[in-house]
Amino acid sequence: MNVKALGAVAELCGMDHGILSREQAQELAVAMGLDDRNIPTYAIEHQPNTLKGARLDGCTRDGQKRVAIGADELAEWACRTLKLDYVSKCGRGSRLRECCGVLYKHFGGE
C-alpha cells in the first residue's frame, strides 16, 4: 500500500469539478510517483459569470488566464500514464470518480 499516493488520490477525488494550478497538479503527480514534467496543463480563462465558466483562484476580472488543469483531466492523465484501464465517462464528475477509483485500487486501497 502506497500511503502517500493514496493521500494524493483522496485529495484529487475531493476536487469535483475543480481546477488545479500547474503547481498543485505537479504536487499531486509527484505524490503518486509520476513524472510531473508532462502534465497537460493549458491556459484556462476566468469566466465565472458564464454558464459552466471557470472560476479561478487569484483572478479578479473576467478574461484573466491561468495555466491549469481540471481535476478530472489530471486523474485521466494519471491513469493513462500508469497504463491503467478505466471506463470513459462523459461528465467531469463521473470521469473523476471513475479514474480515482481505479487509481485508489492501483495504489493498494480497498
SULRA-V927706 format. One record per residue. RES is the residue in one small letter. SS is DSSP state (H for helix, E for strand, - for the rest). OMEGA is omega in degrees with one decimal (* if undefined). D_CENTER is the distance of its C-alpha to the mean C-alpha in Angstrom with 2 decimals. Layout:
[[RES/SS/OMEGA/D_CENTER] [RES/SS/OMEGA/D_CENTER]]
This chain:
[[m/-/179.2/21.42] [n/-/-174.4/18.86] [v/H/-179.3/18.56] [k/H/179.3/16.37] [a/H/178.6/13.72] [l/H/176.5/14.19] [g/H/178.4/13.71] [a/H/178.9/10.32] [v/H/178.7/9.35] [a/H/178.1/11.22] [e/H/179.2/9.59] [l/H/-179.7/6.04] [c/H/-179.7/8.33] [g/-/-176.0/10.02] [m/-/-177.7/7.69] [d/-/-178.5/9.01] [h/-/-178.5/8.98] [g/-/177.3/7.56] [i/E/-177.4/7.22] [l/E/172.6/6.70] [s/E/177.1/9.69] [r/H/-178.0/10.19] [e/H/177.2/11.70] [q/H/179.9/9.13] [a/H/179.3/6.65] [q/H/-179.8/10.01] [e/H/179.0/11.03] [l/H/179.9/8.53] [a/H/179.6/9.24] [v/H/178.9/12.86] [a/H/177.4/13.00] [m/-/178.4/12.15] [g/-/-178.1/14.87] [l/-/176.9/13.17] [d/-/-174.2/14.58] [d/H/-178.0/12.45] [r/H/-174.4/14.78] [n/H/178.8/13.44] [i/-/-175.8/9.82] [p/-/176.6/10.32] [t/-/-179.9/10.08] [y/E/-179.5/12.70] [a/E/177.2/14.85] [i/E/-176.0/13.88] [e/E/177.5/16.98] [h/E/179.4/17.65] [q/-/-173.5/19.41] [p/-/-176.0/19.48] [n/-/177.4/22.81] [t/-/178.7/22.07] [l/-/-179.0/21.13] [k/-/177.8/17.36] [g/-/-177.9/17.22] [a/E/173.3/14.52] [r/-/-174.6/15.40] [l/-/177.1/14.43] [d/-/176.9/15.47] [g/-/179.3/18.60] [c/-/-177.6/19.70] [t/-/179.6/23.15] [r/-/178.8/24.14] [d/-/176.1/23.03] [g/-/177.0/22.12] [q/-/-177.7/20.75] [k/E/174.6/17.90] [r/E/173.9/15.13] [v/E/-171.6/13.20] [a/E/177.3/9.52] [i/E/175.8/6.41] [g/E/179.6/5.06] [a/H/179.3/2.43] [d/H/179.9/4.68] [e/H/177.7/5.14] [l/H/178.9/3.22] [a/H/177.3/4.80] [e/H/178.3/7.61] [w/H/179.3/8.11] [a/H/178.6/8.52] [c/H/179.4/10.87] [r/H/-179.4/12.70] [t/H/179.6/13.15] [l/-/180.0/14.61] [k/-/179.0/16.54] [l/-/176.8/15.73] [d/-/175.6/16.98] [y/-/-179.8/15.12] [v/-/179.1/16.46] [s/-/-179.7/15.26] [k/-/-178.3/14.84] [c/-/-175.4/15.49] [g/-/179.8/13.75] [r/H/-179.8/10.14] [g/H/179.0/10.77] [s/H/177.8/12.61] [r/H/-179.1/10.15] [l/H/-179.6/7.59] [r/H/179.7/10.83] [e/H/-176.7/12.25] [c/H/178.6/9.77] [c/H/176.7/9.49] [g/H/178.9/13.26] [v/H/179.0/13.79] [l/H/180.0/11.95] [y/H/178.1/13.90] [k/H/-179.2/17.08] [h/H/-177.1/16.61] [f/-/172.9/16.57] [g/-/176.9/19.61] [g/-/-178.2/18.65] [e/-/*/21.13]]
